[in-house]
Amino acid sequence: MTSSSRIHRNTIWLFAGRTISVGSLFLTYAIVARRLGPSGFGIVAFAMALSAFFIALVAQGFEVYGTRDVAKDLPNAHRTTGQILSARIPIALFSLLLYAAIGYGKTRTSGWEDVAVLSVYALTIFGAVINLTFVYQGTEKMRFLAMREAGAALLSLFGAALFVRSAGDVVVTAVVLVAAQVVNWGWLFLSYVFENGPPRITLRGSILLQIWRQALPFIASTFLISIYAGIDTTILGFFADPATVGLYASALRVRLLVNTTIVIISVAFLPTLARSKGDREQMQDASFAYARTMNLVAVPMILFVWVFADDVLTFAFGSAFAGVATILRIQILVVFFASQNLLYGNPLPVWGKEKIYVTLIGMAAVFNTAGNLVAIYFFKGVGAAVIDLATEALLTACYIVQCRKLGLRMNAAPLGLALGGGLVAVIAARLAVLHLPFMALSFTRLAVGGLLACALYLAVAQGIGLLDLRQVGAVVRNRAKER
């Protein structure tokens, strides 16, 4: 199998696994939110957000570092695995102590459910030690990883549907979600042990220091990204009641679902961007193609969720969550800037500007944390959403400046055309469902509105030259013939 064919196959498997995983987890949180209500969902959301920082510290930074080292030296992959697991253990112990201290500060004035849920989520921090995703990524066993990720998400979905019955099942919810995650990591670890034998653990200080020193840039960048992504929910948990946290978390879940689509587009273009490094003309062409695809898909989807925010929240989480439509609309604008961040930011690391990229992420994390501390104290969830929006806008501006320093000019025409065409299609669909009969249910409005918006957008995009449906059809037919 050629290198391009292998990359294509691996990408398809990862996309399939990620799509099933994201969809299943969104349904899981929708079920949990409906059955627990805003207050119970807020308790779980806070524990999830707080533990995510320490999981990033223990596992995710080493995941990037480990993938690189395993891929570079496959004959010594078993030794590398043991060294990384050894390096994770002291960090996990430190993380557990810090997590316990923060949790104690939070739960001094909280009920027993908060204590129990935080205690359950502590298991994910130490469980992250045995997460061997990096081994399978380094050896390119993407099919196994995709099946594992999808399986864990489906396990969460079935567990939530079966065992979470009422508002009193907050601790049960935490057990179900954590069990699915730990089973996922345990599955990876046991599969590795059966195939290669147990990894050798060493706690020699010189070896650990060497690994920590080499992995530090990866650990720092992933930890900063996790702070940037989840600090708002954590700070909100200290300054607001659980119901406010739950309402905010529901809007955040919709944002993450939409954001996953643009991340998938971004990952699909990374090989193309990487191959263009060093050739200014190819870099420019790859950037234009990237911008056209991103804006063609992301912009109308963002506009649709923005216009139909009330219906999205009511359909997904229930009428109790419809009151945060304003926060969702701000969060969806965050996704818009995130799509532009990926356009201008993702080329930087693949074109050799890793330090600049990590520095800007770090600055954004500091700005976001400081802004949230002030805004959440005074304005709660709305303040958190506004700071997220300001952070993404500032980061977009910084990325644009860096791209201009590289001599690149992004074509703004696809963005303008997508905004214009998307607005016409979505607003027309919204007006139609408001006046059509039998539109009382949020699901009906979303289904009919989505179909109308999609049809109108395709027609407008074809008319203004943003999309050539005949060319798309020809590509699909050629792919079918090749298969």
N, C-alpha and C positions, 0 to 999 in steps of 0.2 A: 504494500500500500504506500502511495506517495505521501510526502509530507503534507501537501495541500488537502489531499483526501482525508488524511487522519485528522487534521485540524477541523475540516468541515464536519466529519462524523462526531468528533468530540463536542463541537459547538452545538450540534443538533441535540445530542444527549443532555448536555447541561441546560439548554434552553427548555427542553421538554420537562426535565426534573424541576427546574426553577418555576416554570409556569404552573405545574401541578402543585408544587409546594406553596407558592404564594396564594393561589386560589383556595387551597384547602385551609391554610392558616387564616385567611380572611373570613371564610365561613365559620371556622372555629371561634374566632373572636366575636363574630356576629351572634352566634348561638350563646356564647358566654355572656355577652353584654345584655342580650334580651332576657336571660334567665336570672342573672345576678342583679340587674339594674345598675344605674350609674355609680352608686356607692360601692357595691361589691366589685364591680369591674375596675373601679379606681384603685382599690387595694391591690388587686392583682397586677394592674398596669404599673404601679409604682415599684413593686418588687421586681418585676420584669425589667424595668428601665435601670434600676440600681444595679442589679446583678450583671446586666449587659456590659457595664464598664469593666468589671473584673474578669468577665469571660474574655473580653478583648485583650486585657493585659496578660492573661494566662495562656490563651490559645491562639488568637487570631494573628498576632504579630509573628509568632513562631510558625504559623501556617504558611505565610508568604516566604519567610526565610527557609523553612524546611522544604517547601516545594522546589525552590531554586536549587538547594544543595542536593536533594535526592535526584533531580533531573540531571545535574551536572556529573554526578558520580554514582551511577546505578549499582555497580558492584559493591559499594560500601553503604548502600541504603539502610541496611539493618543496623549498622553501627550509628549512622546519623539519627535514626529513629530513637535509639536508646539514649543518645546524648540529649536530644531535644526533650524527651520525656523527663530526663533527670533535671534539666534546666527549669522545667515548668514547676516541679514539686515545691521548691522554696518560694517561688513567686505565688503559688496557690495558697500556701500557708500564710504568707504575709497578706494576701488579698482577703482571705477569710477573716483574719483579725481586724483588718480595716473595715470590711463589710459589717462585721459584728458591732464595731464601735459606732459606725454611722447608723446602723439599724437600731442600736440602743437609744441613740439620741432621738430618733424618729418615734420610737414606740413607747417612750416614757409616759406620754399622755394619750396613747392609743389603746384600743381594745385588744383582746386576746387574739382575734382573727388576724390583725396586722402582724403580731409577733409570730404566729404560726405560719403565715404565708411567707414572711421574710426568712424564717428558718428553713422552710421547704426549698426556697430558691437558693439557699446557701449550698445545696447539693450540686447545683449546676456549676458552681465555681470550681469545686474540686473535681467534678466529673469531666470538666473541660480538659483536664490533664491528659486523659486517654483519647482525646479527639485526634485521630490519625488521618484526617482529611488530606494533610500535606503529602503523605506517602502515596496515596492513590492519585493525587493530582500530579505528583512528580513522575509517577510511572504511567501516567495517561490512562488510567482505568476509569474513564469518565462515566461509562455506562453504569458501573457499580455505584459510583457516587450519586448519580442522578436518581437511580432506583432507591438508594438509601434515603436521600433527601425527601423524595416524594412519599416514601413509605412512612417516615417519621411524621410528616405533616398530616397524612391520612390517619395515622394512629391518634394524633391529637384530636382530629375532627370526630372520629368515632367515639373516642373516650369522652369528649365534651357532650356529644349527643346522647350518650348512654347514661352518664353518671352525674352530670350537672342538671339538676331538676328545678331548683328554686333559688331564691335570694340568699338562703342560708348556706349554700354549698360553696362558699368562697374558698375554704381550705381544700375541699375536694377538687375544685378547679385547678388550684396550684399543684396538687399532687398529680393530676392527669397531665398537665402541660409539662411539668418537670420530668415525669416518668417517660414521656415520649422522647424528650431530648436526651435523657440519660441512656435509654434503650438504644437510641440512634448511635451515640458514641460508643456504647458497649458493643454493639453489633460490629462497628468498624474495628474495634480493638480485638475482639475475639476472632474475627475473620483473618486479621493479620497474624495473630498468634498461631492459629491452625495452619496457616500457610508457611510462615517463616520461623515460628518458635517465639518464645517470649523475648522482648527486647531487654538488653542488659542495662540495668540502672547503675549509674556511678554518681557519687556525691563528692568527688574530689574537687576541691576548691579551684585549682588551676584550670581544669577542664570547663567547669561551670562558668568561670569568669570569661574564658575565651569565647564560649557560646553566647553569653549575654552581651559581650562587647560587639560581636559580629551581628547579632540579631537586634541590637538596640534601635537602629534607624527604622526597622520594620515595626517593632513593638511601639515605638513612639508615634509613628504615623497612624497606625490602626487605632491606638488608644485616643489620639486627638480626634480622629474621625468619629469614634464612638461617643466622645464627649459632645462633639459638634452635632451629632444626630439625636442624642437622647437626654441632654442636660435639662431641656425644658420640662419634661415630665417629672424628672427627679426633683428639681427645685420646686415645681408646683406642688409636689407631694408634701413638702415641708411647710409651705405657706398657705395651702388651701385644704378644704375638706375632701374626703375621698370621692364624693359625688362630682365635684368640680374636676378632679383628676380623671374620673371615668368619662365624663362628657368630652373633655379635651382629647383623651386617648382615642375615642371613637372617630373624631375628625382626623386625628393623626393616622389611624389605620387606613382610612380612605386615601389619604395623601400617599402613604407608602405603597398602596396597591397601584395607584396611577404612576408613581415614580418608578416602580419596577419595570414597567413597559419601556420607559426611556433608557433605563440602565441596560436592558437587553439589547436595544438598538445600539447603544454605545459600545457594548462588548463585541457585538457583531462587526463593528468597523475597526476595532483595535488592530487586527492583523494588517488590514489595508493601510492604516496610518503608519504602522511600524515599518512596513515595506517601503514607504515613501521617504523615510528618513534620509537626509543628505541631498535629495533632489528637490530643489525649490519648486519646480513646475509640478512634479508629482505631488508634493505636499499640498500645493494650492488646489489641485484637482481633487485630491482625496478629501480635503476640507470642504470644498463646495458640495461634493456628493454626500458627505456626512451631514452637512447643514440642511440640505434639501430633504433627505430622508427623515431626519429628526423632526423638522418643523412640519413636514407633511403629515406625520402620524401624531406627534405629541400635542401640537397646538389645538386642533379641533377636539381632541379628547379632554384636554384641560378646560376648554371653553364649555364643553357639555356638562362636566361635573360642576363647574362654577355656576352655570345657569340653573341646573336641576339639583342644587345642593340639598334643599329641604327633602326632596323625594328620595335622594340617595341615602340620606341618614335615616329617614323613616323606614324605608324598605329594608336596609341592612340591619339596623340596630333597634328599631322600634320607635314609636312616637315620643318616648321619654327623652330621646337623644336629638330630636328635631330642633331644639333650641340653640344648638351650636352651629347653625348654618353659617353665621357670620365668620366664626373661627374656621370652618371648612373652606369658605371662599378665600380667606387670607392664606390658608395652607395650600390651596390649589395654585394661587399666585406664586407661592414658594416653589412649587413643582415647575412652573413655567421658567423661573430663573434657574432652577436646577438643570433643566434641559439645556439652557444656554451655557451654564457652567460646564456641562459635559462636552458641549461643542468646542468651547475655548480652552477648557482645562485638561481634558483627557489627552490631547495631542502632546502636552508638555512632557510628561514622564516617558512616553514612547519615543520622543524626539530628543531625549538626553537631558531634560531639565527637571530631574527628580528633586533636587534640593529646593528649587524655586517652588515647585508644586507643594512639597511638604511644608515649607515655610508659610505659604499662603493659607494652607489648611490650618496650621497652628494659630496663625493670626485670627482666622475666622472663629476657631474654637474659643480663643480668649475673649474676643468681642462678644460672641454669643453667650458665653457664661456670664460675663459682667453685665451685659444688657438684660439677661433674664433675671438676674438677682434683683435688679431695680424694677423692671417692668412687671414681673410676676407679683412682687410685693404690693404694688399699687393697683394693677389692672388684671391680675390672675391670668386666665386662659387667653384672653384677647391680647394682653401684653406679650405673652410668650409667642403667639403667632406673629405679631408685628415684628418682634426682634428676629425671629427666623427669617421673615421676609427681608428685613434690612440686611441681615448677614448674607443671604444669598445674592442680593443685589450688589452689595459691596464686593463680594467674591467674584461675581461676573465681571465687574468693572476692572478688577485686578487682572483677571485672566485675559481680558481683551487687550490690556496694555502690554502684557507679556507676549501675546501673539503678534501684536504690531511690532514689537522689538525684533521678532523673528522674521519680519518682513511679510507677514501673512495678512491678507485682507479677506474677511468673511463676506460673502455675498448676502446682503440684507434682503434681497428680493424674495427668496422663498419664505422668509419669516413674515414679511408684509402681506404676501399673497395668501399664506396660510391663515393669518389673522383675519384678513378681510373675508375670505371664503368661509372660514369657520364661524365667524360672527353671523354672517348672512344665514348659513344653514341652521345653526343652533337657535338663534332668535326666532326664525321662521317656525322651527319645530316646536319651540316653547309656546308661541302664540297659537299654533294649531291645536296642541293638546289642551290648552286652556278653554277652547271653544268647542271642541268635539264632544259629543255625548259619551257617556260611560267612562269618564276620566276621573272618577272619584278616588280610585286606588293609586297609591304611589307606584306600584309595580306596573300598572297599565300605562301610566304616564311615562315612566322610564322606558318601557318596551317600545311603545308607539313613537315616543319622542326620539329614542335612539335610532330606530329604523328610518324615520323621516330625516333626521339630521344627517345620517350616513348617506342616504340617497341624494339629498340636496348638496352635501359637501362634494361628493364625487362628481355631480353634474357641474357645480361651480368650478371645481378644480380642473375639470376637463375644459371648461369654457375659457378660463383665464390662462391656461397653459401650464398650470402647476403639475398636472398629471396627464399622461397619455395612456388611456385605458387600452387602446389597441396594442401599444407596445408591451404593456403589462401582460395582456392575454397571449401575445406571441412568446414572451419569456416563459410563461407557465406551460404553454404547449410544447416548447422545446425541451423544458426540463422533464415533462412527462414522457416524451419520446426517448430521451436519454436513459430514463429508468427502465 
